[in-house]
Amino acid sequence: MKSISYLFSGVFYKNLWQFHKKLSILGVIVLASTAYGSVKIIQNIGVGTKYVLTEAQTGTILGTVTGTGQVAASNQIDLNNNVSGTVLSVNAITGQKVNAGDLIVEIDPTTARISLQNAQIALAKLQEPTDPLQLATDQNNLNSAVTSKATAETTGINNVSSALIDMTNVISGLNTMLYDKTGYLNSSQLISMPDIARADALSAGVAFDQANNMYKQNIANSKNVTRDSSSADIDKLISSTLDTAKALAQSVQNAKVAVDYIKNLDTSQSASANTTTAENNLSSWTSTMNSDVSSLLNSKNTIDSSTNDIEQQTLTLKKLQQGTDPLDIQSAQLSVETAQNNYNKYFVRAPLDGIVAKVSVQVGDQTTGSVGTFISTSKIANISLNEVDSAKVAIGDKVNLTFSAINNLTITGTVAQVDLVGTVSQGVVTYNIQVAFDTDDTRVKPGMSVSASIITSASQNILVVPSSAIKTQGNISYVQAFKNPVPKSSESGFTSNETPIQIIVQTGASDNTNTEITSGLKVGDQVITKITASATGGTTSQTPSLLSAVGGRTAGAGGGGANFRPTTGGGAARGN
């Protein structure tokens, strides 16, 4: 009865209304979540990987050494010149106040000045525009070399023709002497001769057969070569004819050795006459072949020399037409910078504002070390470096100083002193570097910790890209780029479904930001510095529905929302 009364009570209908109200709200939530997820899927379809580009450009990379230390109020600094020479002038006395950069001692800089001037002249020559007169001269030299080679080839063809005619006569005569029945050195004539004579005649025959075969091949080759043939064919014919002439001359020489031996054994009058005839023929053939060998050799040498001249003049003219290699100019600029730094060492200057405590040299003294002592009136930093880094640091190097206690403050300074003797502690050697502040800041107090970045070298006017663009695989370095250039308006980042290409590069100097490219790229080439993966194609980035979020909360231990993982498409690399 209570159940029936409950069905007809107001409480039942009130609870039933609240239940339907909850179902309605839940349905609205489900529909809203579904619609929101669909919109996100539609928005993400077709979104490709995002790329950030930059261009390779000319820049500067600084070589630095870093160290830490403390700030000091003032300090005594040795004035070291780091060069040897004769003191030319002393421009300060003990107790004199000087400003940073004031000249204190000058040492004879003659040798350094000459080196600097030579470096400046060499740079100036490289930077000069192309001289039209020199261009015309080099072109004339090339034309002369080409003409000389053509003349030598024509002369060589004539010498080949003359030599082949001479060789025809010599071969005919030698053939008769060696193989004819009446020949002076035929086998029947040598039967009664000693073994030595037969051996000499046999050597002459072997040499003759070799020369004769070369001669026949020469005749065949000469029929295919004219004055209009290529230089390669003409040069080849001249060389082969020269070889044939040398071989035939050798066979004549061998025959002459045999005849000379027989002559010493010949006592009969008739035999002597035959010997004389053979000697005369061999002498004539020897003279003929020597003349041909000489003319052919001269033609070959002239052709070779002209060919080398043409190659050299061609390279010279090409280099002049193209202008100076930028790397040569860069090298010359570095030479000037090095010579200038060396020259500056002969002028000992006050590293900062202060007082000259002592001058230890006079005009005319020979000095190789300290020339005096200086007391600073401004703050300095004592920096400790290891033995490797300290070897890279020199007096006068510029320094950037930062302070742990003061955010966003950087003060520039100059290396004023480098310890010559290190301090050994537990087997580790350290050297103290004193850095003079270029400017003062009242916030910097003595005893504060300081970090120093010492600039030890500067590579200027070199091709650089951000270090983030450099990738490595084994010993190979490469950058990524697109096959076709991308509009500059997209360099801040854009999406693309195109796969980048890889370009192998050679790298050089590097700092915390940029890396030098020595080959593989040129100024203006675009490279990818960052790749951000996002959804592409059919893969989408999904957002958990409100229903799953509700379920997660009611589950009390993470629920469906806690297990949601968004997906990324394209497989693009991360962490660039």
C-alpha positions as CSV (number, residue, x, y, z in Angstrom):
1,M,0.0,0.0,0.0
2,K,2.9,2.3,0.7
3,S,4.3,1.6,-2.8
4,I,1.0,2.5,-4.4
5,S,0.7,5.6,-2.3
6,Y,4.3,6.6,-3.2
7,L,3.5,6.3,-7.0
8,F,0.7,8.8,-6.6
9,S,2.6,11.1,-4.3
10,G,4.2,14.4,-5.2
11,V,7.6,13.1,-4.2
12,F,7.6,10.5,-6.9
13,Y,6.8,12.9,-9.7
14,K,9.4,15.4,-8.4
15,N,12.1,12.7,-8.4
16,L,11.0,11.5,-11.9
17,W,11.3,15.0,-13.3
18,Q,14.8,15.5,-11.8
19,F,15.9,12.1,-13.3
20,H,14.7,13.2,-16.8
21,K,16.3,16.6,-16.3
22,K,19.7,14.9,-15.6
23,L,19.3,12.6,-18.7
24,S,18.6,15.7,-20.9
25,I,21.6,17.6,-19.6
26,L,23.8,14.5,-20.1
27,G,22.5,14.2,-23.7
28,V,23.3,17.8,-24.4
29,I,26.8,17.4,-23.0
30,V,27.3,14.3,-25.3
31,L,26.1,16.1,-28.4
32,A,28.3,19.2,-27.6
33,S,31.4,17.0,-27.0
34,T,30.8,15.1,-30.2
35,A,30.4,18.3,-32.2
36,Y,33.5,19.9,-30.7
37,G,35.6,16.8,-31.5
38,S,34.3,16.8,-35.1
39,V,35.3,20.4,-35.5
40,K,38.8,19.7,-34.2
41,I,39.2,16.7,-36.6
42,I,38.0,18.8,-39.6
43,Q,40.4,21.6,-38.5
44,N,43.4,19.3,-38.3
45,I,42.9,17.4,-41.6
46,G,45.5,18.5,-44.1
47,V,47.7,20.4,-41.6
48,G,51.4,19.4,-42.5
49,T,54.7,19.6,-40.6
50,K,55.8,23.1,-39.7
51,Y,59.2,24.2,-40.7
52,V,61.3,27.2,-39.7
53,L,63.8,28.4,-42.4
54,T,66.8,30.8,-42.5
55,E,69.4,31.7,-45.1
56,A,73.1,31.0,-45.1
57,Q,74.8,34.4,-44.8
58,T,78.2,36.0,-44.3
59,G,79.1,36.5,-40.6
60,T,81.7,36.3,-37.9
61,I,82.4,33.4,-35.5
62,L,84.4,34.2,-32.4
63,G,86.7,31.8,-30.7
64,T,86.3,32.1,-26.9
65,V,87.7,30.8,-23.7
66,T,85.6,30.9,-20.5
67,G,86.5,31.0,-16.9
68,T,85.3,32.2,-13.5
69,G,86.8,34.2,-10.7
70,Q,86.2,37.2,-8.4
71,V,86.2,41.0,-8.7
72,A,89.0,43.0,-7.1
73,A,89.0,46.7,-6.3
74,S,92.4,47.5,-7.8
75,N,95.6,45.7,-8.6
76,Q,99.2,46.1,-9.6
77,I,99.8,45.0,-13.2
78,D,103.0,44.2,-14.9
79,L,103.4,46.0,-18.3
80,N,104.7,43.2,-20.6
81,N,105.5,43.8,-24.2
82,N,105.7,40.1,-25.2
83,V,108.2,41.0,-28.0
84,S,111.9,41.7,-28.1
85,G,113.6,44.8,-29.4
86,T,115.2,48.2,-28.8
87,V,113.3,50.8,-26.7
88,L,112.7,53.8,-28.9
89,S,110.8,56.0,-26.4
90,V,109.6,56.1,-22.8
91,N,106.5,58.4,-22.6
92,A,105.6,58.2,-18.9
93,I,107.4,58.5,-15.5
94,T,106.9,56.9,-12.2
95,G,103.8,58.2,-10.4
96,Q,102.3,59.7,-13.6
97,K,98.5,59.3,-14.0
98,V,97.5,57.9,-17.4
99,N,94.3,57.1,-19.2
100,A,93.5,53.7,-20.8
101,G,95.3,53.5,-24.2
102,D,98.0,56.1,-23.4
103,L,101.4,55.1,-24.8
104,I,104.0,54.3,-22.1
105,V,106.8,52.6,-23.9
106,E,107.6,52.2,-27.7
107,I,109.8,49.4,-28.9
108,D,111.4,49.4,-32.4
109,P,108.6,48.0,-34.6
110,T,110.5,48.1,-37.9
111,T,110.3,44.3,-38.7
112,A,106.7,44.1,-37.6
113,R,105.8,47.2,-39.6
114,I,107.3,45.7,-42.8
115,S,105.4,42.5,-42.3
116,L,102.2,44.5,-41.8
117,Q,102.8,46.6,-45.0
118,N,103.6,43.4,-47.0
119,A,100.3,41.9,-45.8
120,Q,98.4,45.0,-46.6
121,I,99.9,45.2,-50.1
122,A,99.1,41.5,-50.8
123,L,95.5,42.2,-49.7
124,A,95.3,45.3,-51.9
125,K,96.5,43.4,-54.9
126,L,93.8,40.7,-54.4
127,Q,91.1,43.4,-54.1
128,E,92.2,45.3,-57.3
129,P,89.7,45.1,-60.2
130,T,90.7,43.1,-63.3
131,D,93.4,44.9,-65.3
132,P,92.2,45.0,-69.0
133,L,95.8,45.3,-70.2
134,Q,96.8,42.2,-68.2
135,L,93.7,40.4,-69.5
136,A,94.7,41.2,-73.1
137,T,98.3,40.1,-72.4
138,D,97.2,36.7,-71.0
139,Q,94.9,36.2,-74.0
140,N,97.8,37.0,-76.4
141,N,100.0,34.5,-74.5
142,L,97.3,31.8,-74.8
143,N,97.0,32.5,-78.6
144,S,100.8,32.3,-79.0
145,A,100.9,29.0,-77.2
146,V,98.1,27.6,-79.4
147,T,99.9,28.9,-82.6
148,S,103.2,27.4,-81.4
149,K,101.6,24.0,-80.9
150,A,99.9,24.1,-84.3
151,T,103.2,25.0,-86.0
152,A,105.0,22.2,-84.1
153,E,102.4,19.7,-85.2
154,T,102.7,20.7,-88.8
155,T,106.5,20.4,-88.6
156,G,106.1,17.1,-86.8
157,I,103.9,15.7,-89.6
158,N,106.6,16.8,-92.1
159,N,109.3,15.1,-90.0
160,V,107.3,11.9,-89.8
161,S,107.0,11.8,-93.6
162,S,110.7,12.4,-94.1
163,A,111.6,9.8,-91.4
164,L,109.4,7.1,-92.9
165,I,111.1,7.7,-96.3
166,D,114.5,7.4,-94.7
167,M,113.5,4.3,-92.8
168,T,112.2,2.6,-96.0
169,N,115.7,2.9,-97.5
170,V,117.5,1.9,-94.3
171,I,115.3,-1.1,-93.8
172,S,115.8,-2.2,-97.4
173,G,119.6,-1.9,-97.0
174,L,119.6,-3.7,-93.6
175,N,117.4,-6.5,-94.9
176,T,119.9,-7.1,-97.8
177,M,122.8,-7.1,-95.4
178,L,121.2,-9.5,-93.0
179,Y,119.1,-11.8,-95.1
180,D,120.2,-11.6,-98.8
181,K,122.3,-14.4,-100.1
182,T,125.1,-11.9,-100.9
183,G,124.5,-9.9,-97.7
184,Y,127.5,-9.2,-95.6
185,L,126.0,-10.5,-92.4
186,N,123.8,-13.3,-93.8
187,S,124.0,-16.7,-92.1
188,S,126.1,-18.4,-94.8
189,Q,128.7,-15.6,-94.6
190,L,128.9,-16.1,-90.8
191,I,129.4,-19.9,-90.8
192,S,133.1,-19.6,-90.7
193,M,133.1,-16.7,-88.3
194,P,133.7,-16.9,-84.5
195,D,130.8,-17.2,-82.1
196,I,131.1,-13.6,-81.1
197,A,130.6,-12.4,-84.7
198,R,127.5,-14.7,-85.1
199,A,126.1,-13.4,-81.8
200,D,126.5,-9.8,-82.8
201,A,124.9,-10.4,-86.2
202,L,122.0,-12.3,-84.4
203,S,121.4,-9.3,-82.1
204,A,121.3,-7.0,-85.2
205,G,118.8,-9.3,-86.8
206,V,116.5,-9.4,-83.7
207,A,116.6,-5.6,-83.4
208,F,115.9,-5.2,-87.1
209,D,112.9,-7.5,-87.0
210,Q,111.4,-5.5,-84.1
211,A,112.1,-2.2,-85.9
212,N,110.7,-3.6,-89.1
213,N,107.4,-4.6,-87.5
214,M,107.1,-1.2,-85.9
215,Y,107.8,0.5,-89.2
216,K,105.0,-1.5,-90.9
217,Q,102.5,-0.4,-88.2
218,N,103.8,3.2,-88.6
219,I,103.1,3.1,-92.3
220,A,99.5,1.9,-91.7
221,N,98.9,4.5,-89.0
222,S,100.3,7.4,-91.1
223,K,97.7,6.8,-93.8
224,N,94.9,7.8,-91.3
225,V,96.6,11.0,-90.1
226,T,96.7,14.3,-91.9
227,R,97.5,17.9,-90.9
228,D,93.7,18.3,-90.2
229,S,93.6,15.4,-87.7
230,S,93.2,16.0,-84.0
231,S,96.1,17.0,-81.9
232,A,95.9,13.7,-80.1
233,D,96.2,11.7,-83.3
234,I,99.1,13.8,-84.6
235,D,100.9,13.6,-81.3
236,K,100.5,9.9,-81.1
237,L,101.8,9.4,-84.7
238,I,104.9,11.6,-83.9
239,S,105.6,9.6,-80.7
240,S,105.2,6.2,-82.4
241,T,107.4,7.3,-85.4
242,L,110.1,8.5,-82.9
243,D,110.0,5.1,-81.2
244,T,110.4,3.3,-84.5
245,A,113.3,5.5,-85.5
246,K,115.1,4.8,-82.2
247,A,114.5,1.0,-82.7
248,L,115.9,1.1,-86.2
249,A,118.9,3.2,-85.1
250,Q,119.6,0.5,-82.5
251,S,119.5,-2.3,-85.1
252,V,121.9,-0.3,-87.3
253,Q,124.2,0.1,-84.2
254,N,124.1,-3.6,-83.5
255,A,125.0,-4.4,-87.1
256,K,127.9,-2.0,-86.9
257,V,129.3,-3.8,-83.9
258,A,129.2,-7.1,-85.8
259,V,130.9,-5.5,-88.9
260,D,133.6,-3.8,-86.7
261,Y,134.4,-7.2,-85.1
262,I,134.6,-8.9,-88.5
263,K,136.8,-6.1,-89.8
264,N,139.4,-6.9,-87.2
265,L,139.5,-10.5,-88.4
266,D,139.3,-9.8,-92.1
267,T,142.7,-10.1,-93.9
268,S,141.7,-10.7,-97.6
269,Q,141.6,-7.9,-100.1
270,S,138.1,-8.7,-101.4
271,A,136.8,-9.2,-97.9
272,S,138.2,-5.8,-96.9
273,A,136.4,-4.2,-99.8
274,N,133.1,-5.7,-98.8
275,T,133.8,-4.7,-95.2
276,T,134.5,-1.1,-96.2
277,T,131.2,-1.0,-98.2
278,A,129.3,-2.4,-95.3
279,E,130.9,0.2,-92.9
280,N,130.1,3.1,-95.2
281,N,126.5,2.0,-95.5
282,L,126.1,1.6,-91.8
283,S,127.7,5.0,-91.2
284,S,125.3,6.6,-93.6
285,W,122.3,4.9,-92.1
286,T,123.4,5.8,-88.6
287,S,123.7,9.5,-89.6
288,T,120.3,9.4,-91.3
289,M,118.5,7.8,-88.3
290,N,120.2,10.0,-85.8
291,S,119.0,13.1,-87.8
292,D,115.4,11.7,-87.9
293,V,115.4,10.9,-84.2
294,S,116.6,14.4,-83.4
295,S,114.0,16.1,-85.6
296,L,111.1,14.0,-84.3
297,L,112.3,14.4,-80.7
298,N,112.4,18.2,-81.2
299,S,108.9,18.2,-82.6
300,K,107.6,16.1,-79.7
301,N,109.2,18.3,-77.1
302,T,107.9,21.5,-78.7
303,I,104.4,20.1,-78.8
304,D,104.6,19.0,-75.1
305,S,105.9,22.4,-74.1
306,S,103.2,24.2,-76.1
307,T,100.5,21.9,-74.5
308,N,101.7,22.8,-71.0
309,D,101.8,26.5,-71.9
310,I,98.2,26.3,-73.2
311,E,97.0,24.6,-70.0
312,Q,98.8,27.1,-67.8
313,Q,97.7,30.2,-69.8
314,T,94.2,28.9,-69.9
315,L,94.1,28.6,-66.1
316,T,95.7,32.0,-65.7
317,L,93.2,33.6,-68.0
318,K,90.2,31.9,-66.5
319,K,91.3,33.0,-63.0
320,L,91.8,36.5,-64.2
321,Q,88.3,36.6,-65.8
322,Q,86.6,35.1,-62.8
323,G,88.3,37.5,-60.4
324,T,89.9,36.7,-57.0
325,D,88.7,33.8,-55.0
326,P,86.8,35.2,-51.9
327,L,88.7,32.6,-49.8
328,D,92.0,34.1,-50.9
329,I,90.8,37.6,-49.9
330,Q,89.6,36.2,-46.6
331,S,93.0,34.6,-46.0
332,A,94.8,37.8,-46.9
333,Q,92.5,39.8,-44.5
334,L,93.4,37.4,-41.7
335,S,97.1,37.8,-42.5
336,V,96.7,41.6,-42.2
337,E,94.8,41.2,-38.9
338,T,97.6,38.9,-37.5
339,A,100.3,41.3,-38.7
340,Q,98.5,44.3,-37.2
341,N,98.1,42.5,-33.8
342,N,101.8,41.7,-33.8
343,Y,102.7,45.3,-34.7
344,N,100.6,46.6,-31.9
345,K,102.6,44.6,-29.4
346,Y,105.6,47.0,-29.9
347,F,103.6,49.8,-28.3
348,V,103.0,49.2,-24.6
349,R,99.9,51.1,-23.5
350,A,98.0,51.7,-20.3
351,P,95.5,48.9,-20.1
352,L,93.0,51.2,-18.2
353,D,93.0,54.4,-16.2
354,G,95.6,54.3,-13.5
355,I,99.0,55.3,-12.3
356,V,102.5,54.2,-13.6
357,A,104.1,52.7,-10.5
358,K,107.4,52.0,-12.2
359,V,109.2,52.2,-15.5
360,S,112.0,49.6,-15.7
361,V,113.6,50.5,-19.1
362,Q,115.3,53.4,-20.8
363,V,115.7,54.5,-24.4
364,G,118.2,52.2,-26.1
365,D,117.6,49.2,-23.8
366,Q,117.1,45.8,-25.3
367,T,113.9,44.4,-23.7
368,T,112.2,41.0,-23.9
369,G,109.9,41.1,-20.9
370,S,108.3,43.5,-18.4
371,V,108.9,47.3,-19.1
372,G,107.2,48.5,-15.9
373,T,104.5,48.3,-13.3
374,F,101.0,49.8,-13.4
375,I,98.5,50.3,-10.7
376,S,94.8,50.4,-11.7
377,T,92.2,52.7,-10.2
378,S,89.3,50.8,-11.4
379,K,88.0,47.3,-10.8
380,I,89.6,44.2,-12.3
381,A,88.6,40.5,-12.4
382,N,90.9,37.7,-11.4
383,I,90.0,34.7,-13.6
384,S,91.4,31.2,-13.2
385,L,92.0,29.2,-16.4
386,N,93.4,25.7,-17.1
387,E,96.7,25.3,-18.9
388,V,95.1,24.5,-22.3
389,D,92.8,27.6,-22.2
390,S,95.5,30.0,-20.8
391,A,97.8,29.2,-23.8
392,K,95.1,30.7,-26.1
393,V,94.9,34.0,-24.2
394,A,97.0,37.0,-25.0
395,I,97.3,40.5,-23.4
396,G,94.9,42.8,-25.2
397,D,92.2,40.2,-25.9
398,K,88.6,41.5,-25.4
399,V,86.5,40.0,-22.6
400,N,82.7,39.9,-21.8
401,L,82.1,39.8,-18.0
402,T,78.8,38.7,-16.4
403,F,77.9,38.5,-12.7
404,S,75.9,36.0,-10.7
405,A,74.6,38.6,-8.3
406,I,73.4,41.1,-11.0
407,N,71.1,39.9,-13.7
408,N,71.3,41.1,-17.3
409,L,74.6,43.0,-16.7
410,T,77.5,42.5,-19.1
411,I,80.7,44.6,-18.8
412,T,83.4,44.5,-21.4
413,G,87.0,44.3,-20.4
414,T,90.6,43.7,-21.7
415,V,93.1,41.0,-20.7
416,A,95.7,43.1,-18.8
417,Q,98.0,40.3,-17.5
418,V,98.6,36.6,-18.0
419,D,100.6,34.7,-15.4
420,L,103.8,33.2,-16.8
421,V,104.0,30.6,-14.0
422,G,101.0,28.4,-13.1
423,T,99.8,27.2,-9.8
424,V,99.7,23.4,-9.2
425,S,97.0,21.9,-7.0
426,Q,96.5,18.2,-6.7
427,G,98.2,17.7,-10.1
428,V,96.1,20.3,-11.9
429,V,97.8,23.5,-13.2
430,T,95.9,26.7,-13.4
431,Y,96.9,30.2,-14.5
432,N,95.5,33.5,-13.2
433,I,94.3,36.0,-15.8
434,Q,93.7,39.7,-14.9
435,V,90.9,41.4,-16.8
436,A,90.6,45.2,-16.7
437,F,87.1,46.6,-16.8
438,D,86.4,49.0,-19.7
439,T,83.7,50.7,-17.7
440,D,82.7,50.9,-14.1
441,D,79.3,50.0,-12.6
442,T,78.6,50.9,-9.0
443,R,76.5,47.7,-8.6
444,V,79.7,45.6,-9.0
445,K,81.4,45.1,-5.7
446,P,84.8,43.6,-4.8
447,G,84.6,39.9,-4.1
448,M,81.6,39.3,-6.4
449,S,81.7,36.1,-8.5
450,V,82.3,36.8,-12.2
451,S,82.2,34.8,-15.3
452,A,84.5,35.7,-18.2
453,S,84.2,35.0,-21.9
454,I,87.5,35.8,-23.5
455,I,87.6,36.4,-27.3
456,T,90.7,34.7,-28.5
457,S,90.1,34.7,-32.3
458,A,87.6,36.0,-34.8
459,S,86.8,34.4,-38.2
460,Q,85.2,37.2,-40.2
461,N,83.4,37.3,-43.5
462,I,82.7,33.6,-43.5
463,L,79.6,31.7,-44.6
464,V,77.5,30.7,-41.5
465,V,74.2,29.0,-40.6
466,P,72.6,28.5,-37.2
467,S,74.1,25.5,-35.5
468,S,70.6,24.1,-35.1
469,A,70.5,23.6,-38.9
470,I,73.5,21.2,-38.8
471,K,72.7,17.5,-38.6
472,T,75.3,14.6,-38.4
473,Q,75.2,11.0,-39.3
474,G,78.5,9.3,-38.5
475,N,81.3,11.5,-39.8
476,I,79.0,13.2,-42.3
477,S,77.4,16.6,-41.6
478,Y,74.4,17.8,-43.6
479,V,71.6,20.3,-43.6
480,Q,67.9,20.0,-44.7
481,A,66.3,22.2,-47.3
482,F,63.6,22.2,-49.8
483,K,64.3,21.5,-53.5
484,N,62.6,24.7,-54.5
485,P,63.2,28.0,-52.7
486,V,60.4,29.1,-50.2
487,P,59.2,32.7,-50.2
488,K,61.0,34.8,-47.6
489,S,57.7,35.7,-46.0
490,S,57.5,32.0,-44.9
491,E,60.9,31.9,-43.1
492,S,59.3,32.4,-39.7
493,G,57.5,29.1,-40.1
494,F,55.1,27.4,-42.5
495,T,53.5,24.0,-43.1
496,S,54.4,21.7,-45.9
497,N,53.7,18.1,-46.9
498,E,56.9,18.2,-49.1
499,T,59.8,16.0,-47.8
500,P,63.0,18.1,-47.4
501,I,66.2,17.0,-49.1
502,Q,69.6,16.5,-47.4
503,I,72.7,18.6,-48.5
504,I,76.1,17.3,-47.4
505,V,78.3,20.2,-46.0
506,Q,81.7,20.7,-44.7
507,T,81.9,22.6,-41.4
508,G,84.5,24.8,-39.8
509,A,84.6,27.1,-36.8
510,S,81.6,27.2,-34.5
511,D,80.3,29.2,-31.5
512,N,77.3,28.9,-29.3
513,T,75.0,30.2,-32.1
514,N,76.5,29.7,-35.6
515,T,78.6,27.2,-37.5
516,E,80.9,28.0,-40.4
517,I,80.2,26.2,-43.7
518,T,83.3,25.7,-45.9
519,S,81.6,23.9,-48.7
520,G,78.1,22.7,-49.8
521,L,76.2,26.0,-49.5
522,K,76.5,29.6,-50.8
523,V,75.2,32.9,-49.5
524,G,71.4,33.0,-49.7
525,D,70.7,29.3,-49.7
526,Q,67.8,28.4,-47.4
527,V,68.2,25.8,-44.7
528,I,65.7,24.3,-42.1
529,T,66.5,25.3,-38.5
530,K,63.5,23.8,-36.8
531,I,60.9,21.1,-37.6
532,T,57.7,20.9,-35.5
533,A,55.6,17.8,-36.0
534,S,51.7,18.2,-36.3
535,A,48.8,16.2,-37.7
536,T,48.9,15.6,-41.5
537,G,46.7,13.7,-44.0
538,G,44.3,11.3,-42.4
539,T,46.0,11.4,-38.9
540,T,44.3,13.9,-36.6
541,S,44.8,15.4,-33.3
542,Q,41.9,14.5,-31.1
543,T,40.5,16.2,-28.0
544,P,38.9,14.2,-25.1
545,S,35.1,14.6,-25.0
546,L,33.4,16.3,-22.1
547,L,31.7,12.9,-21.4
548,S,35.0,11.1,-21.0
549,A,36.2,14.0,-18.7
550,V,33.1,13.6,-16.6
551,G,33.7,9.8,-16.5
552,G,37.3,10.4,-15.5
553,R,36.2,12.6,-12.6
554,T,33.6,10.1,-11.4
555,A,36.0,7.2,-11.7
556,G,38.2,8.9,-9.1
557,A,41.5,7.4,-10.4
558,G,42.1,9.1,-13.7
559,G,39.3,7.6,-15.8
560,G,39.1,7.9,-19.6
561,G,40.4,11.4,-19.8
562,A,43.6,10.5,-18.0
563,N,44.5,7.9,-20.6
564,F,44.1,10.2,-23.7
565,R,47.1,10.6,-26.0
566,P,47.0,13.0,-29.0
567,T,48.6,11.6,-32.2
568,T,50.9,13.3,-34.6
569,G,51.2,12.7,-38.4
570,G,54.0,12.7,-40.9
571,G,56.7,11.2,-38.6
572,A,58.6,14.5,-38.5
573,A,61.6,14.6,-36.3
574,R,61.3,16.3,-33.0
575,G,63.7,18.1,-30.8
576,N,65.3,20.3,-33.5
